[in-house]
Amino acid sequence: MAGLLSVFILALIFYMLNFSQAAAQLTSNQEIRTEILYAIKGEMETHKGMQGIITVNTDTGVLILSEGILFDSAKADLKPRAKNEVIPLLADAFVNVLRKPEYKGTVETIFVEGHTDNAPIRNSRRFATNWELSVQRAINTWNVLRARNPQLDELKNRDYQPLFSCSGYADTRPAEDNATAEGRMKNRRIAFRFTMTPPTSEDAKIIKSITTKLTEER
């Protein structure tokens, strides 16, 4: 009985310590994510005319490209300035920041998110709904990014999986009210959502090791 109680106490202590470590890592991840977001923003703003192009939301871990420079209504093709200047510079900023040794393995996935306004698709041979449109916007943005800097394909997470992924949300996550032309313009956007590598542990192995050791000592 005493042996089992010892096992329980040691297991409890271990899990309490592990929980504290996990909480500390989550806090550290949030701080690192904030550093990365502002580093990318800073890289962009070293170039003439790029001030104010990017906004950062540290609470959600999202980097957002300024409204009005990306897409026309019901279109998935990037506007000339976005395609030829803004997105290429952003590709280089991603590579310059994410390849730094201190950030290696810290990012799990970067979602290239396509968003639309709530105007229904009309007279389009390419897109049946805003869902298809939003996904294609994300894909087109990613294609321009990787065409500019193929090193983006080499960026991997801790499990050696590609960092970048594309997703579309149609008009389900508006940034502004779609009731105005200005609001609709702001909702036609691309966001980059950073998810960080979650804490991991060898809990089961350690508990098994403790249990085996205590059993042998009884």
N, C-alpha and C positions, 0 to 999 in steps of 0.2 A: 504493500500500500504506500509506504514511504517512497519507494522507488517511482511509482506512478505519479505521486504528487510532485516529486522532483522534476519528472519529465514535463508535467503540465506547467510548472512554474518557469522552467527554462524555456519552454515553447512560448509561453506568454511574454517573457522578457524579450525573446528574440523578435516576436511579432511587433512588440511595442517599439523596439529599436528600428526594425525594418520600416514600420509605418513612419517614424520620424525621418528616416533617411529618404523615403519616398516623397514625403511632404517637402523636404528640403530640395529634392531634385526637381519637383514640380515648380517650386518657386524659382529655382535657378533657371529652369527652362523658359519661364515667362520673361525673366530678365534677359536671357540670351536672345529670345525672339524679338524683344523690343530693340536690342542692340542691332540685330540683323536688319530689321525694318528701317531703322533710322540710318544705318550705314548705306543701304541701297538708295534711300531718298537722298542722302548726302552725295553719293556718287553721281546721281542724276543732276543734281543742282550745281555740280562743278562745270556743267556745260551751259553755254549761252542760250538763253531762252527756255531753259528747263525748270526755272524757279516756279513753284506752285503747281507743277504738272502732277505731282504725286502727293496724296495725303495718306496718313497712317492712322489706323485705329489699333492702339496697343491692347485694348481690352479683348478684341476679337482676333487679333493677330492678322489683320487684313491691310494690304497695301492696295490703294485705289488710284486708278488713273483718272485725271481730271476729265470732267464731262465735256462733251462737245468736240473732242479731238478724234474720236474713234469711229463712230458709225452714224450714218444717216438712218432715218426711220425705215424699218423693214429691210435693211441692208446688212449683210454680214461682212462685206468687203471693207477693210480698213481704209479710212481716208488717207490721201497721199502723205500728209505730214506725219500721221501716226505710223504708216507703213515704212516710210523712208527715213524718218528721223527719230521719233520718240521710242518706238518699240526696239529698233536696233540698239539705241543707247541703253535701253533697259536691259537688253540681253547681256551686254558687256558688264553692266553694273551687277547683275545676278552672279555672273561668273567671278568677277573680281572679289565680291564679298563672300560668297558661299564656298569658295576654294580656300579661304583662310583656315589654317590649321586649327584654330580655336573653335571653329564652327563645324568641324568634321563630325558627322554622325549625330548632330544635334537635331536636325530637321527630319521629320518622318515623311511628309508630303507637302508639296506646294500645289494647291488646286488653282488652275486657271479658270475662273468662274465667268461665264457669260450671262448677261442680264439684258432684259428688254423693257420697253415701256408696255403699257397695257393696250396699245392700239392693236386691234385684230388684224391678222394678215389678210390682205386683199390682192387679188390679181397677181399672185406670185406663183411662178412655176417651180420655184426651188423649195419653198417652205410652206408646209400645210398649217403650222401653228407657230406660236412664239417659242415653244419648246425646242423645235428643230432650229429655229433662228438663233436662240441663245447658245445652243451647243456649237453650232457652226461658227459663231463669233469667237468662242473660246478656242476652237480648233484653228481657226485662221490666225488668231493672235499667237498661238503656240508655234505654228508653222513659220511665221515671220521671225519669232524669237530664235528658233533653232537654225533657221537659214542664215541668220546673221552670225550666230556663234554656236557652231556644232559642239563646243565643249559642254553645253548645257545637257546634252545626252549622256555625258560622262559623269555627271553629278549623281551620286547614289546615297541612299540612306544607310543606316547601320546594318540593314539586312541585304545590302548590295542591290536594292531595287531602285528603279529610276525615281528621281525626286518629283518630277512634274506629272500632273494628271489634269485632264480637262473635264469640266462639268458645266451644265446649263440649268438655269433656274427660271427661264421665261420672265414673267412679271410678278413672281411670287415673293420676291424679296426687294421691294422698292426702296430706294434710298430717299426719295422725295414723293410728294403727292403727284399722281398722274393727272390731276385735274388741270394743270397748267402746262403750257408748252415748255417752259423752263424745267419744270419737274420731270416731264417725260424725257427731255434731253439728258438730265442727270441720271435717269434710270437706264439709259442705253450705255452701259458701261462694262468694263472688265475689272474684276477684282482678283487679287492674288492672296489666297488664304493659306497661312503657314500653320501646319500642325507639327508639334514637336515630338521627338522620340519619347515614349512613355517610360517610366521607371521599370526596371526588371529586377528580379531576384532569384536566388536559388533556394527558396524557402523549403521546398519539399526535401531537397537533398540534405540541407543542414539539419532539419528536424530529424530525418532518418538517422543521420550520423550521431546526433545527440542521444536519440533513443537507443541505438545500438551500443553506444559507449556505456550508458547507464545500466543497460541490461547485463552487459559483461561484468560490470563492477559489483553487481548484487550477489 
